[in-house]
């Protein structure tokens, strides 16, 4: 259930914007390097596991772009 917008800001979220931005920044800065490290570490694993680790790396770009578009559409709706 959505919370009603607050009269002062018109936003539906009660969470201030700066913690949300910080969480997004940390996720964007931390997850892609971790997936690259995982792919490097799993070079000698069996082929299916190795391929899965390698497939995670290029998927990060699409996930980051998707998250950015969702954030922008949320800002536009507020």
C-alpha angles and dihedrals in degrees: 000000000000120000115235117254116267113245094232099054106013089226121134096211122082091203114099115244099241096065089049091052091047092051091050092048093050092047092048093046097043108039102055095051089047091054091049090050090049091052090050093047093048097053092112098044122106114290099257093052093042092049091049090052091049092047091057093064101065091039089066093073093055092046092050092049091048092051090048092052091049090050092050093048089050091052091049092051093052 
